[in-house]
Amino acid sequence: MLASIETWVTDVIDALGYLGVAVLVALESVFPPIPSEVVLPLAGFVAGQGNASLVGMILAATAGSLVGAWILYGLAAWIGHDRLHGFIERHGRWFGVKPSDIAKAEAWFDRRSSYAVFLGRCVPVVRSLVSIPAGFRRMPLLRFSVLTAAGSAIWNIALISAGALLGDRWEEVGGIVGIFQWAVVVVIVGLIAWFLWKRVRSNIRGGGTAAADSDDAPQPDEQDALGASPFEH
């Protein structure tokens, strides 16, 4: 399947040039099966062959990144705070998530939103996802756009330049990025597992404490005995 995607990406870039790169990168931001580690190094290879400008390819890719980020931001903003919290209140127990967890995550993002968006655009997997909390929290669009463009430009410069330098070996960039991407996935899965384990352990402890309190509480007969006056006999 990857080979067919590479062929399609190559055809789009050959046919549309800068516009093709911008469209593909925008789609990649919303539709992950189109990998940036294919689109961007290939754009660099085309530029390295003298068929396009390296700067032009970087600008086109950055414009596409911005459009894709706007799409996800808009969808998240449309869903909004109320719908998200309503969903978590109704179904969050199936995911081990409570409304208070969402509130804490929102507070964390509000404090670090600029760093999260800027640095997140330079990290595989996170690159697209970071637009979602920004939309939920209605991060100011101008600030979101500037940080997204800056972070995306760094990512685009790195991969497009690598493709131009490697020439016919541009596909090697995908292997390097793939290793980095899997490392990020492992970290994310580990964090999710840690969160779920912490929640399960908390629930177990809470249940044990409740049971202990229940066992320690005087039973009805005991209460009668304790509360009875010695002069009643």
C-alpha positions as CSV (number, residue, x, y, z in Angstrom):
1,M,0.0,0.0,0.0
2,L,2.9,2.4,0.8
3,A,4.3,1.9,-2.6
4,S,1.0,2.9,-4.2
5,I,0.8,6.0,-2.0
6,E,4.4,6.9,-3.0
7,T,3.4,6.6,-6.7
8,W,0.3,8.7,-6.2
9,V,2.3,11.4,-4.3
10,T,4.9,11.4,-7.0
11,D,2.3,11.9,-9.7
12,V,0.6,14.7,-7.8
13,I,3.8,16.6,-7.2
14,D,4.9,16.1,-10.8
15,A,1.6,17.4,-12.1
16,L,0.9,20.2,-9.7
17,G,4.3,21.2,-8.3
18,Y,4.0,23.7,-5.4
19,L,0.2,23.4,-5.3
20,G,0.4,19.7,-5.2
21,V,2.8,19.8,-2.2
22,A,0.6,22.2,-0.4
23,V,-2.5,20.1,-1.0
24,L,-0.8,16.9,0.0
25,V,0.6,18.4,3.2
26,A,-2.8,19.8,4.1
27,L,-4.4,16.3,3.6
28,E,-1.6,14.7,5.6
29,S,-2.4,16.9,8.6
30,V,-6.0,15.6,8.5
31,F,-5.6,12.2,7.0
32,P,-2.5,10.4,8.5
33,P,-2.2,7.6,6.0
34,I,-0.6,10.2,3.7
35,P,2.8,10.3,5.4
36,S,4.8,13.6,5.5
37,E,8.0,11.5,5.5
38,V,7.1,10.7,1.9
39,V,5.7,14.0,0.7
40,L,8.4,16.3,2.1
41,P,11.6,14.4,1.1
42,L,10.1,13.8,-2.3
43,A,9.4,17.6,-2.6
44,G,13.1,18.1,-1.7
45,F,14.3,15.6,-4.2
46,V,12.3,17.4,-7.0
47,A,13.8,20.7,-5.9
48,G,17.2,19.2,-5.8
49,Q,16.9,18.1,-9.4
50,G,16.3,21.7,-10.4
51,N,12.6,21.2,-11.2
52,A,11.5,23.6,-8.5
53,S,12.8,26.0,-5.9
54,L,13.7,24.6,-2.5
55,V,12.4,27.7,-0.8
56,G,9.2,27.5,-2.8
57,M,8.7,23.9,-1.7
58,I,9.2,24.8,1.9
59,L,6.7,27.7,1.7
60,A,4.2,25.5,-0.1
61,A,4.5,22.8,2.5
62,T,4.2,25.3,5.4
63,A,1.0,26.8,3.8
64,G,-0.4,23.3,3.5
65,S,0.4,22.6,7.1
66,L,-1.4,25.7,8.2
67,V,-4.5,24.9,6.2
68,G,-4.6,21.3,7.6
69,A,-4.2,22.7,11.1
70,W,-7.0,25.2,10.6
71,I,-9.3,22.3,9.5
72,L,-8.7,20.3,12.7
73,Y,-8.8,23.5,14.9
74,G,-12.2,24.4,13.3
75,L,-13.7,20.9,13.8
76,A,-12.6,20.9,17.5
77,A,-13.9,24.4,18.0
78,W,-17.2,23.4,16.4
79,I,-17.6,20.4,18.8
80,G,-16.7,22.8,21.6
81,H,-16.3,22.6,25.3
82,D,-19.9,21.7,26.2
83,R,-20.2,18.8,23.8
84,L,-16.9,17.3,24.9
85,H,-17.8,17.5,28.5
86,G,-21.2,16.1,27.9
87,F,-19.7,13.1,26.0
88,I,-17.2,12.5,28.9
89,E,-20.0,12.7,31.5
90,R,-22.1,10.1,29.6
91,H,-19.4,7.8,28.2
92,G,-16.1,8.7,29.9
93,R,-16.3,5.7,32.3
94,W,-15.7,3.4,29.4
95,F,-12.4,5.1,28.7
96,G,-11.4,5.6,32.4
97,V,-11.8,9.3,32.0
98,K,-13.7,11.6,34.3
99,P,-14.8,15.2,33.7
100,S,-12.2,16.3,36.3
101,D,-9.5,14.7,34.1
102,I,-10.6,16.8,31.2
103,A,-10.6,19.9,33.3
104,K,-7.1,19.2,34.5
105,A,-5.9,18.6,30.9
106,E,-7.5,21.9,29.8
107,A,-5.9,23.8,32.6
108,W,-2.5,22.3,31.7
109,F,-3.0,23.2,28.0
110,D,-4.1,26.7,28.9
111,R,-0.8,27.3,30.8
112,R,1.4,25.8,28.2
113,S,-0.5,26.2,24.9
114,S,2.1,28.2,23.1
115,Y,4.9,25.7,23.8
116,A,2.5,22.8,23.1
117,V,1.5,24.0,19.7
118,F,5.0,25.2,18.6
119,L,6.9,22.1,19.8
120,G,4.1,19.7,18.9
121,R,4.3,20.7,15.2
122,C,7.9,19.3,15.2
123,V,7.0,15.9,16.6
124,P,5.6,13.0,14.6
125,V,2.0,11.9,15.5
126,V,1.6,14.9,17.8
127,R,1.9,17.3,14.8
128,S,-1.7,16.9,13.8
129,L,-3.2,16.1,17.1
130,V,-2.1,19.3,18.9
131,S,-4.6,21.3,16.8
132,I,-7.5,19.5,18.5
133,P,-7.0,20.8,22.1
134,A,-6.2,24.2,20.6
135,G,-9.6,24.2,19.0
136,F,-11.4,22.9,22.0
137,R,-9.9,25.7,24.1
138,R,-10.5,28.3,21.4
139,M,-6.8,29.4,21.5
140,P,-6.6,32.8,19.8
141,L,-6.5,32.0,16.1
142,L,-3.7,34.5,15.2
143,R,-1.4,33.1,17.9
144,F,-2.3,29.5,16.9
145,S,-1.5,30.3,13.3
146,V,1.8,31.9,13.9
147,L,3.0,29.1,16.2
148,T,1.8,26.5,13.8
149,A,3.5,28.1,10.9
150,A,6.8,28.5,12.8
151,G,6.8,24.9,14.1
152,S,5.7,23.4,10.8
153,A,8.4,25.4,9.0
154,I,11.1,23.8,11.1
155,W,9.8,20.3,10.3
156,N,9.3,21.1,6.6
157,I,12.8,22.6,6.3
158,A,14.4,19.5,7.9
159,L,12.6,16.9,5.8
160,I,12.7,18.8,2.5
161,S,16.3,19.7,2.8
162,A,17.2,16.1,3.7
163,G,15.4,15.0,0.5
164,A,17.3,17.5,-1.6
165,L,20.6,16.5,-0.1
166,L,20.1,12.7,-0.4
167,G,18.8,12.9,-4.0
168,D,17.9,9.4,-5.3
169,R,18.2,8.2,-1.7
170,W,15.4,10.5,-0.5
171,E,13.4,7.5,0.7
172,E,15.9,6.9,3.5
173,V,14.4,9.9,5.3
174,G,11.2,8.0,5.8
175,G,13.1,5.2,7.6
176,I,14.7,7.7,10.0
177,V,11.5,9.5,10.7
178,G,9.7,6.2,11.1
179,I,12.0,5.2,14.0
180,F,11.4,8.5,15.7
181,Q,7.6,8.1,15.1
182,W,7.5,4.7,16.7
183,A,9.4,6.0,19.7
184,V,6.8,8.7,20.1
185,V,4.0,6.1,19.8
186,V,5.6,4.0,22.5
187,V,5.9,7.0,24.8
188,I,2.2,7.9,24.2
189,V,1.0,4.3,24.7
190,G,3.1,4.2,27.9
191,L,1.6,7.4,29.2
192,I,-1.9,6.1,28.5
193,A,-1.2,2.8,30.2
194,W,0.3,4.6,33.2
195,F,-2.8,6.8,33.4
196,L,-5.2,3.8,33.2
197,W,-3.2,1.9,35.8
198,K,-3.2,4.8,38.1
199,R,-6.9,5.2,37.8
200,V,-7.6,1.4,38.3
201,R,-5.3,1.4,41.4
202,S,-7.0,4.5,42.8
203,N,-10.4,2.8,42.3
204,I,-9.2,-0.4,44.0
205,R,-7.9,1.6,47.0
206,G,-11.1,3.6,47.1
207,G,-13.1,0.4,47.1
208,G,-11.0,-1.2,49.8
209,T,-11.2,1.9,52.0
210,A,-15.0,2.0,51.6
211,A,-15.2,-1.7,52.5
212,A,-13.0,-1.3,55.5
213,D,-15.1,1.6,56.7
214,S,-18.2,-0.5,56.2
215,D,-16.7,-3.4,58.2
216,D,-15.7,-1.1,61.1
217,A,-19.1,0.6,61.3
218,P,-21.2,-0.8,64.2
219,Q,-23.9,-3.2,63.1
220,P,-27.5,-2.6,64.1
221,D,-27.4,-5.1,67.0
222,E,-24.1,-3.7,68.2
223,Q,-25.5,-0.2,68.1
224,D,-28.4,-1.3,70.2
225,A,-26.1,-2.9,72.7
226,L,-23.8,0.1,72.8
227,G,-26.7,2.5,73.1
228,A,-28.7,0.6,75.7
229,S,-28.7,2.0,79.2
230,P,-27.5,-0.3,82.0
231,F,-30.6,0.8,84.1
232,E,-33.0,-0.7,81.5
233,H,-32.3,-4.2,82.8
